[in-house]
Amino acid sequence: MKALIVDGYVDEPALLGVPPYVSTYPRYVAGIFHMVGIETRYVTIDTIRKKKSWDMGNEYDFLIMIAGLSVPGRYRGGTPMTLQEVRKILDCNTRPSKILLGPIVWGYALKGGQKAIKVHFPDIQLALVGRNFRKLFEYLTGKVFEGDEYELIDEAAPLGAEIVKQHPDYPLVICEVELSRGCERKDGFCSFCMEPILWGKLKHRSVKGVIEEILALMKHGVKAFRLGRSANILAYGEKNGVPQPEILEELFSGISSLNPQVLHCDNANPHYLVLHRQKTLRILETIVHHNTPGDVLSFGVESFDEEVIRRNNIQSSPEEVIEAIRIVNEVGGKRVDGVPKLLPGINLLFGLPGENRRTYDINFTYLRKILDENLLIRRINIRKVMVFPSTPLHKMLEESDTSIDQRKFKNFKMRVREEIDLPMMRRVFPTGSVLRNVVVERKEGLLTTGRQLASYPVLVKIAGWKEKDGKIVDVKIVDHSARSVMGIIEGRSLNTAEFEEIKAVPGVGKKRAQRLILARPFKDWSEVEKLIDDRYVYKRLRDVFTL
């Protein structure tokens, strides 16, 4: 018997599976099929689109589709499967038993600012939300799995690791690795969040299980990992509501001993961080000791407006968020090649009850406060809420709808990009910083774009890249925009650099670049200094090029 896994990509509060990310779902599914002796093939929805092979499931006994978004996002690596595509695949494949997995089981929405619609697929034999992998095992075998869900996953995940080789981007992928499910809060949950609905109460996976899965993935050529399947990494392994720094040390030291190229994490709760300051400080020190540069702790701030916070049961107060940012800056601000080891990221969400025109001003005031305090944040995500059935928000909006002022939202976003993001980008990635192992993506005019395999990698525009430079390059940063950085290949000599590379340095321009090229070769920097009549431009050239 054979099974086909179609990865339509998922995006959840604590799980990302849009390329280059590979979510836990296809690996777990492949592992369970392996356990019961069924051969699996793995394809992405983009592969099916490209080949127009909508009926390829007819060659198999089982067809598993993974799909659904429960948080909004913008993606460069792939496009999540649409509802129409799910139905098209179902219609075109009559032979196999069909299994549907992911947030789409709860509802479908493709972008923020929408209410998810409840969907029904009469020709699905088994529909699974993430926490029900035991049901898949029992469906395939007719037997009850003697153990809990994480015992099944710890057995299946290493067996399913090999399917990453079938990913179209392999080996340039980053695997999400699961630490826990659910949320540690005891006072209820945020009005809009799907995490407790999808996953239930907080439950932790064993350190041993996590490390064995990562070891299996590394044996199959994966080098980049994000501990992303966790609502709050600081609460991993907590006992009676108290953080356990020793467990995080065991986890991170065990993973780093395997020498992954990338070790990053994702979500953290700023309220929890401040409430348990002494213990979470130790956890942050552990993360910074073992992680790789450019790591991000995502803070689900959602709003700095206290009325919005109150009405939507958001836990962190504005001052707690600012204090949490200070703490992470203190520990994570150390730099490698000019890049900080660990910084906070901020998520802001619009369309929530209690929101009004003043909410935009309040949010901007606090973002300005962060900037004025010379604190660093890696990125600000500004989103429109997705409203799912079964969430408190769904009922709240039935009683009193909150519409988003589209003009106000757009203006706020533009103002943040120009007045907050741009100066912040210059601070986080100063000129001369080096981004290691940037994966080249595509040529766009005279520039080439790329990103690192990382947690929220910055978009890098590379001047002067040639095919001979290779698919993976180290990039020295020369300039900044609100959402990207400009760079050249590290180690470029001013004596041999391309015209476009020299011109990319701020202040050089076309005429100075031509003058430099005509005057080459330079014996030393004093000759360059005589030619350049601006000491700041001269300094930038020295920061970027060798001779």
MARNUTOR-205419 format. One line per field, with one value per residue (C-alpha): residue number from 1; residue in one letter; x, y, z. Coordinates in Angstrom, 3 decimals, m for minus. Example, Ala and Ser with C-alpha at 12.3 -4.5 7.8 and 13.67 -1.06 7.14 Angstrom:
# residues 2
num <- [1_2]
residu <- [A_S]
u <- [12.300_13.670]
v <- [m4.500_m1.060]
w <- [7.800_7.140]
This chain:
# residues 547
num <- [1_2_3_4_5_6_7_8_9_10_11_12_13_14_15_16_17_18_19_20_21_22_23_24_25_26_27_28_29_30_31_32_33_34_35_36_37_38_39_40_41_42_43_44_45_46_47_48_49_50_51_52_53_54_55_56_57_58_59_60_61_62_63_64_65_66_67_68_69_70_71_72_73_74_75_76_77_78_79_80_81_82_83_84_85_86_87_88_89_90_91_92_93_94_95_96_97_98_99_100_101_102_103_104_105_106_107_108_109_110_111_112_113_114_115_116_117_118_119_120_121_122_123_124_125_126_127_128_129_130_131_132_133_134_135_136_137_138_139_140_141_142_143_144_145_146_147_148_149_150_151_152_153_154_155_156_157_158_159_160_161_162_163_164_165_166_167_168_169_170_171_172_173_174_175_176_177_178_179_180_181_182_183_184_185_186_187_188_189_190_191_192_193_194_195_196_197_198_199_200_201_202_203_204_205_206_207_208_209_210_211_212_213_214_215_216_217_218_219_220_221_222_223_224_225_226_227_228_229_230_231_232_233_234_235_236_237_238_239_240_241_242_243_244_245_246_247_248_249_250_251_252_253_254_255_256_257_258_259_260_261_262_263_264_265_266_267_268_269_270_271_272_273_274_275_276_277_278_279_280_281_282_283_284_285_286_287_288_289_290_291_292_293_294_295_296_297_298_299_300_301_302_303_304_305_306_307_308_309_310_311_312_313_314_315_316_317_318_319_320_321_322_323_324_325_326_327_328_329_330_331_332_333_334_335_336_337_338_339_340_341_342_343_344_345_346_347_348_349_350_351_352_353_354_355_356_357_358_359_360_361_362_363_364_365_366_367_368_369_370_371_372_373_374_375_376_377_378_379_380_381_382_383_384_385_386_387_388_389_390_391_392_393_394_395_396_397_398_399_400_401_402_403_404_405_406_407_408_409_410_411_412_413_414_415_416_417_418_419_420_421_422_423_424_425_426_427_428_429_430_431_432_433_434_435_436_437_438_439_440_441_442_443_444_445_446_447_448_449_450_451_452_453_454_455_456_457_458_459_460_461_462_463_464_465_466_467_468_469_470_471_472_473_474_475_476_477_478_479_480_481_482_483_484_485_486_487_488_489_490_491_492_493_494_495_496_497_498_499_500_501_502_503_504_505_506_507_508_509_510_511_512_513_514_515_516_517_518_519_520_521_522_523_524_525_526_527_528_529_530_531_532_533_534_535_536_537_538_539_540_541_542_543_544_545_546_547]
residu <- [M_K_A_L_I_V_D_G_Y_V_D_E_P_A_L_L_G_V_P_P_Y_V_S_T_Y_P_R_Y_V_A_G_I_F_H_M_V_G_I_E_T_R_Y_V_T_I_D_T_I_R_K_K_K_S_W_D_M_G_N_E_Y_D_F_L_I_M_I_A_G_L_S_V_P_G_R_Y_R_G_G_T_P_M_T_L_Q_E_V_R_K_I_L_D_C_N_T_R_P_S_K_I_L_L_G_P_I_V_W_G_Y_A_L_K_G_G_Q_K_A_I_K_V_H_F_P_D_I_Q_L_A_L_V_G_R_N_F_R_K_L_F_E_Y_L_T_G_K_V_F_E_G_D_E_Y_E_L_I_D_E_A_A_P_L_G_A_E_I_V_K_Q_H_P_D_Y_P_L_V_I_C_E_V_E_L_S_R_G_C_E_R_K_D_G_F_C_S_F_C_M_E_P_I_L_W_G_K_L_K_H_R_S_V_K_G_V_I_E_E_I_L_A_L_M_K_H_G_V_K_A_F_R_L_G_R_S_A_N_I_L_A_Y_G_E_K_N_G_V_P_Q_P_E_I_L_E_E_L_F_S_G_I_S_S_L_N_P_Q_V_L_H_C_D_N_A_N_P_H_Y_L_V_L_H_R_Q_K_T_L_R_I_L_E_T_I_V_H_H_N_T_P_G_D_V_L_S_F_G_V_E_S_F_D_E_E_V_I_R_R_N_N_I_Q_S_S_P_E_E_V_I_E_A_I_R_I_V_N_E_V_G_G_K_R_V_D_G_V_P_K_L_L_P_G_I_N_L_L_F_G_L_P_G_E_N_R_R_T_Y_D_I_N_F_T_Y_L_R_K_I_L_D_E_N_L_L_I_R_R_I_N_I_R_K_V_M_V_F_P_S_T_P_L_H_K_M_L_E_E_S_D_T_S_I_D_Q_R_K_F_K_N_F_K_M_R_V_R_E_E_I_D_L_P_M_M_R_R_V_F_P_T_G_S_V_L_R_N_V_V_V_E_R_K_E_G_L_L_T_T_G_R_Q_L_A_S_Y_P_V_L_V_K_I_A_G_W_K_E_K_D_G_K_I_V_D_V_K_I_V_D_H_S_A_R_S_V_M_G_I_I_E_G_R_S_L_N_T_A_E_F_E_E_I_K_A_V_P_G_V_G_K_K_R_A_Q_R_L_I_L_A_R_P_F_K_D_W_S_E_V_E_K_L_I_D_D_R_Y_V_Y_K_R_L_R_D_V_F_T_L]
u <- [0.000_1.097_0.187_0.561_1.059_0.155_1.556_m0.694_1.222_m0.056_0.345_m0.817_m0.057_2.847_3.551_4.723_4.945_5.278_8.583_11.378_9.739_8.642_5.961_5.701_2.538_3.915_6.809_4.511_2.110_4.948_6.282_2.925_2.527_6.067_5.131_2.308_4.327_2.859_5.184_4.750_5.478_5.570_4.772_3.934_0.936_3.328_4.641_1.086_0.355_3.518_2.905_m0.901_m1.048_m4.285_m5.194_m1.881_m3.510_m5.261_m1.998_m2.153_m4.266_m4.281_m4.302_m3.449_m3.930_m2.413_m3.890_m5.171_m4.171_m5.293_m3.091_m2.607_0.736_2.585_4.780_7.576_8.474_5.103_1.353_m0.908_m3.491_m6.845_m10.251_m10.910_m7.703_m8.671_m11.980_m10.314_m7.950_m10.858_m12.875_m9.964_m8.998_m11.626_m9.487_m7.681_m9.015_m8.856_m7.558_m7.629_m5.336_m4.773_m6.649_m8.857_m10.818_m11.982_m12.577_m11.136_m9.826_m6.933_m6.153_m6.625_m9.722_m12.011_m14.349_m13.378_m16.081_m16.939_m16.348_m17.711_m16.087_m18.453_m15.872_m13.261_m12.855_m10.921_m10.538_m7.850_m6.972_m3.350_m3.728_m5.352_m2.507_m3.551_m6.771_m4.714_m2.828_m6.082_m7.731_m4.873_m4.497_m7.873_m5.964_m5.722_m2.271_m1.114_0.367_m0.314_m0.043_3.548_4.691_3.295_4.981_8.328_8.216_6.882_8.813_12.295_10.806_9.148_12.263_13.370_10.539_12.306_14.488_11.404_10.829_11.533_13.825_15.818_18.384_17.691_14.820_14.244_12.250_9.790_10.297_7.575_8.147_4.630_0.953_m1.554_m1.044_0.149_m2.428_m4.803_m7.016_m8.551_m7.162_m6.993_m10.342_m9.054_m6.553_m6.893_m4.081_m6.242_m8.922_m6.497_m4.326_m6.105_m4.294_m0.567_1.387_5.149_7.146_10.187_13.676_14.780_12.042_12.922_16.647_16.116_13.905_16.485_19.221_17.159_16.535_20.241_21.077_18.839_20.652_18.650_20.859_18.374_15.800_13.319_11.745_8.531_5.769_5.338_3.082_5.670_9.125_9.848_7.120_8.515_8.680_7.149_5.937_3.014_3.194_6.888_9.550_12.244_15.569_17.328_15.052_15.723_19.462_19.199_17.224_19.430_22.757_21.616_20.601_23.658_25.936_24.674_26.084_23.135_23.858_20.757_19.101_16.310_13.066_9.805_7.121_7.473_4.957_6.184_3.910_5.350_8.883_8.448_6.430_9.157_12.087_14.852_14.123_13.354_16.614_18.433_16.438_17.297_20.977_20.743_19.124_21.696_24.573_23.432_21.468_22.771_22.719_19.576_17.163_13.762_11.385_7.910_5.821_2.066_1.508_m1.535_m2.333_m0.991_m4.524_m5.619_m9.296_m8.527_m6.330_m9.089_m11.917_m9.923_m8.314_m4.800_m2.444_0.456_0.130_1.957_4.542_5.165_5.857_8.370_10.076_10.230_11.869_14.444_15.259_15.690_17.871_20.066_20.707_20.302_21.890_25.389_26.495_28.203_29.473_27.509_24.191_22.418_21.987_18.369_15.864_12.117_9.618_6.252_2.900_0.121_m3.425_m6.283_m10.012_m10.478_m13.377_m12.585_m10.560_m11.175_m9.293_m7.222_m5.872_m3.588_m2.142_m1.643_0.149_2.402_3.230_4.550_6.517_8.083_8.873_10.789_12.759_13.453_14.782_17.321_15.846_16.082_13.270_13.861_10.509_6.941_4.143_0.994_m1.980_m5.741_m7.429_m8.787_m12.026_m12.596_m15.672_m15.399_m13.271_m14.719_m14.038_m16.439_m19.306_m18.206_m18.289_m21.716_m22.992_m20.937_m18.966_m15.657_m14.770_m11.242_m10.780_m8.872_m7.480_m6.331_m4.804_m2.881_m1.601_m0.527_1.367_3.152_4.045_5.498_7.558_8.990_9.401_10.062_11.184_13.796_15.798_15.375_16.761_19.850_20.411_19.837_21.963_24.597_26.701_29.492_27.491_27.678_24.743_26.076_24.642_22.160_20.225_19.863_16.209_15.707_17.108_15.170_16.600_20.188_19.789_19.454_17.296_17.938_17.260_18.859_17.243_16.138_13.302_11.845_14.839_15.396_15.110_18.571_19.120_22.523_24.345_26.691_25.846_26.926_26.134_29.781_29.258_27.010_23.550_24.668_26.668_27.857_26.623_28.108_25.430_25.837_22.392_18.882_15.204_12.220_11.801_15.115_18.868_21.234_24.572_27.463_29.286_31.655_35.343_34.942_38.019_37.543_40.136_37.984_34.424_31.663_30.357_26.948_28.618_30.567_27.550_25.428_27.386_25.390_26.905_29.101_26.768_27.441_30.174_32.258_31.948_33.242_36.101_37.106_37.062_39.206_41.744_42.213_44.242_44.837_47.925_46.474_43.542_45.386_45.086_41.341_41.062_42.735_40.228_37.108_36.238_33.739_35.099_31.784_31.711_35.360_34.603_31.689_33.948_36.487_33.729_32.522_35.468_38.927_41.912]
v <- [0.000_3.551_7.019_10.502_13.459_16.830_19.727_22.735_24.656_25.793_28.918_28.757_30.824_28.502_26.653_27.736_25.436_27.700_27.144_27.189_26.032_22.420_21.967_19.014_17.659_15.922_14.434_13.030_11.628_9.984_8.492_6.960_5.450_4.072_2.513_0.574_m0.447_1.902_3.624_7.420_10.076_13.772_16.668_20.327_22.129_24.252_21.074_20.031_23.503_23.515_20.067_20.484_16.992_17.408_13.726_12.189_10.798_8.134_6.198_5.779_4.064_7.051_10.795_13.134_16.882_19.347_22.859_25.909_29.261_30.439_33.550_35.888_36.246_37.243_34.591_34.620_30.945_29.516_30.124_28.238_25.909_27.549_26.087_25.757_23.728_21.407_20.733_20.295_17.648_15.870_15.884_14.637_11.729_9.034_5.984_6.768_7.097_10.827_12.400_16.139_17.659_21.186_24.375_24.115_21.476_24.273_26.889_28.581_32.090_33.077_36.531_38.769_40.872_37.962_35.672_32.090_30.018_26.574_24.075_20.587_17.910_14.928_12.798_12.987_9.723_11.262_14.909_15.683_18.737_18.658_16.932_13.782_11.805_8.806_8.768_8.435_5.469_3.853_4.540_2.804_m0.168_m0.632_m0.780_1.610_3.114_2.153_5.467_9.188_11.480_12.511_8.905_8.284_11.413_10.566_7.209_8.517_11.779_10.264_7.726_10.494_12.684_11.223_12.834_16.213_14.904_15.044_18.761_20.819_23.180_20.423_20.738_24.460_24.031_24.890_22.423_23.458_21.299_20.815_21.514_21.859_22.287_24.705_27.796_28.047_30.686_29.823_32.934_32.154_32.905_35.764_36.210_35.450_32.659_29.199_27.655_26.341_25.202_23.367_21.951_22.035_22.340_22.940_19.720_19.342_17.002_15.249_16.666_13.206_13.049_16.496_15.759_12.351_13.933_16.639_13.997_12.026_15.155_16.002_12.479_13.213_16.466_19.132_21.817_24.490_24.251_26.478_25.507_27.011_24.627_26.327_29.164_30.304_28.766_30.183_27.919_24.721_22.096_24.387_22.800_24.219_27.377_27.953_28.080_25.392_26.838_23.492_21.797_24.527_24.154_20.406_21.004_23.698_22.169_18.816_20.345_22.587_19.590_18.263_21.426_22.566_25.430_27.302_27.004_29.525_29.793_31.718_32.656_34.040_35.639_39.078_38.925_35.531_36.812_39.776_37.855_35.211_37.525_35.662_32.291_33.594_35.577_32.270_30.787_33.731_33.348_29.670_30.475_33.168_30.864_28.077_29.704_31.160_34.915_36.631_34.767_36.306_35.966_36.794_38.773_38.547_42.147_42.537_46.025_48.676_50.058_49.036_48.911_46.463_44.462_44.262_43.334_40.641_39.131_39.862_39.191_41.632_45.297_47.948_48.528_44.795_44.594_47.464_45.876_42.497_44.170_45.754_42.375_40.597_43.457_43.217_39.491_39.016_42.216_40.748_40.610_38.102_39.596_42.698_40.807_40.517_36.991_37.385_40.223_40.590_40.767_42.484_41.329_43.937_42.914_45.103_44.474_43.609_44.715_47.922_49.320_52.862_55.596_56.366_52.792_53.631_56.640_54.643_51.854_54.320_56.151_52.951_51.999_55.452_54.934_51.752_53.623_56.616_54.340_52.970_49.494_47.005_44.949_42.748_43.245_44.523_42.407_44.459_42.232_42.095_39.532_36.252_35.308_31.578_29.692_28.463_31.461_33.996_36.675_35.028_35.425_38.925_40.133_38.593_40.852_43.938_43.933_45.810_46.966_48.000_51.564_50.593_54.078_54.430_50.930_51.636_55.010_53.510_50.747_53.206_55.483_52.583_51.433_54.909_56.281_53.134_50.275_52.160_53.597_50.287_48.348_50.590_49.865_46.124_45.586_48.356_48.936_46.369_43.632_40.220_37.892_34.348_31.672_33.815_31.628_33.291_33.310_35.251_37.913_41.204_43.655_44.563_43.076_39.535_38.771_36.211_35.269_33.230_30.077_31.702_32.821_35.855_36.317_39.788_40.191_40.786_42.593_41.671_43.896_42.299_38.640_36.277_32.590_31.772_33.170_30.205_29.660_30.340_33.492_35.646_39.216_42.395_45.033_48.429_50.047_49.733_50.152_49.664_45.955_44.901_45.433_45.951_44.155_42.821_39.505_39.579_39.806_41.839_43.909_47.499_46.772_44.106_44.898_45.329_48.802_47.928_46.802_50.036_52.164_50.337_51.962_55.012_58.301_56.809_57.203_56.715_59.340_58.347_54.673_55.431_57.510_54.683_52.096_54.291_54.880_51.188_49.380_51.019_50.075_51.187_53.069_56.388_56.473_55.964_58.662_61.207_60.390_60.579_64.075_62.880_61.209_59.450_57.893_56.926_55.282_53.329_52.051_50.859_49.174_47.245_46.446_44.980_46.023]
w <- [0.000_m0.713_0.588_m0.923_1.420_m0.138_1.880_1.315_4.037_7.425_9.514_13.122_16.248_17.070_13.823_10.375_7.385_4.346_2.456_3.344_6.604_6.850_9.505_11.858_10.194_7.074_9.044_11.744_9.150_7.203_10.436_11.375_7.908_8.225_11.581_9.965_6.908_4.304_1.827_1.515_m1.063_m0.155_m2.506_m1.974_m3.423_m5.502_m7.164_m8.054_m9.447_m11.526_m13.017_m13.098_m11.610_m9.666_m10.034_m8.979_m5.819_m7.904_m7.977_m4.189_m1.556_0.805_0.077_2.948_2.505_4.970_4.812_6.631_8.106_11.526_11.550_8.573_6.860_3.703_2.127_m0.444_m0.396_m1.417_m1.580_0.842_m0.648_m1.317_m0.562_m4.291_m4.679_m1.828_m3.544_m6.922_m5.536_m3.847_m7.068_m9.192_m6.933_m6.551_m5.733_m2.457_1.062_1.821_5.024_5.801_8.419_9.750_10.709_7.621_9.528_11.852_9.188_6.114_5.558_3.327_4.698_7.718_8.280_7.407_9.286_8.595_6.994_8.278_5.495_4.964_2.826_2.490_0.657_3.427_5.343_8.250_9.345_11.929_13.943_15.066_18.405_17.006_15.465_17.566_15.519_12.352_13.810_14.914_11.527_9.707_12.046_13.710_16.996_19.945_20.426_23.921_24.994_24.918_21.906_22.574_22.944_19.465_18.087_19.678_17.908_14.587_14.135_13.624_11.185_9.167_9.023_5.703_3.722_3.932_1.083_m1.153_m0.476_m3.643_m1.674_0.043_1.584_1.956_4.393_8.043_10.134_12.813_15.896_18.488_22.181_23.569_22.823_24.225_26.380_29.983_30.948_33.782_33.459_30.080_26.643_24.176_22.431_18.935_19.581_18.046_20.089_22.976_20.509_18.238_20.998_24.365_27.693_27.906_27.479_27.105_24.953_26.445_25.910_24.756_22.113_20.724_20.500_18.859_16.194_15.456_15.289_12.752_10.656_10.690_9.506_6.526_5.715_7.582_9.149_10.261_13.059_14.819_18.117_16.842_17.915_21.294_22.417_24.975_24.960_28.421_29.855_28.329_31.067_33.700_36.940_38.886_36.815_37.555_34.782_34.844_33.594_34.083_31.550_28.969_29.584_29.028_25.838_24.276_25.282_23.881_20.558_20.206_20.859_17.500_15.828_13.736_11.368_12.592_16.005_16.550_18.497_18.158_20.687_24.203_26.558_27.807_30.878_31.840_31.240_33.605_36.212_36.582_35.910_37.754_36.214_32.724_32.774_33.222_30.344_28.094_28.978_28.030_24.686_23.865_24.818_22.495_19.652_16.399_15.565_14.285_16.545_17.391_20.329_19.019_21.501_20.949_22.026_19.731_21.086_23.445_23.899_27.408_26.457_23.643_26.035_28.639_26.291_24.517_27.633_26.363_29.236_28.854_29.827_27.780_30.502_30.867_27.153_27.319_30.338_28.594_25.582_27.904_29.466_26.134_24.860_27.927_27.455_23.717_22.402_22.122_18.501_16.231_12.954_13.939_14.221_17.626_18.995_20.187_19.887_20.470_17.629_18.045_16.666_16.413_15.547_14.318_14.104_17.794_20.040_21.924_19.053_17.795_15.982_19.089_19.119_16.194_18.028_21.224_19.379_17.584_20.815_22.384_19.281_19.371_23.062_22.186_19.533_21.778_24.538_22.048_22.458_19.615_18.114_15.118_13.372_13.751_12.234_11.613_10.828_10.553_12.751_11.398_13.134_13.612_14.819_18.424_19.517_21.972_19.351_16.920_19.376_20.418_16.807_16.242_19.013_18.127_14.888_14.812_11.325_10.424_9.206_6.047_5.447_9.039_8.967_5.760_6.984_10.308_8.582_6.269_9.176_11.176_8.201_7.601_11.137_13.200_10.962_8.943_11.878_13.722_10.762_10.763_14.446_14.256_11.127_11.072_7.960_7.806_9.567_7.927_7.333_7.001_4.702_2.792_0.356_m3.041_m4.170_m7.378_m9.685_m9.600_m12.114_m11.224_m7.749_m6.451_m3.406_m0.728_2.871_5.582_6.915_10.146_12.370_10.534_8.201_6.800_3.037_1.584_m1.723_m3.108_m5.585_m8.081_m7.426_m10.209_m10.614_m9.900_m6.375_m5.598_m4.144_m0.548_0.193_3.089_2.627_4.077_4.695_3.038_3.149_4.584_3.829_6.121_5.306_3.781_3.710_0.808_0.692_m1.322_m1.126_1.855_0.994_m2.178_m3.010_m4.087_m6.750_m8.437_m7.338_m9.915_m10.714_m9.179_m5.942_m5.524_m6.434_m3.822_m0.987_0.234_m0.907_m3.628_m6.585_m10.274_m10.763_m7.708_m8.650_m12.140_m10.726_m8.376_m11.160_m13.462_m10.681_m9.831_m8.623_m5.240_m3.252_0.081_1.577_1.631_m2.165_m1.900_0.760_m1.557_m4.280_m2.078_m0.842_1.795_4.934_5.655_2.197_2.593_5.952_4.434_1.672_4.231_6.258_3.225_0.925_1.262_m0.842]
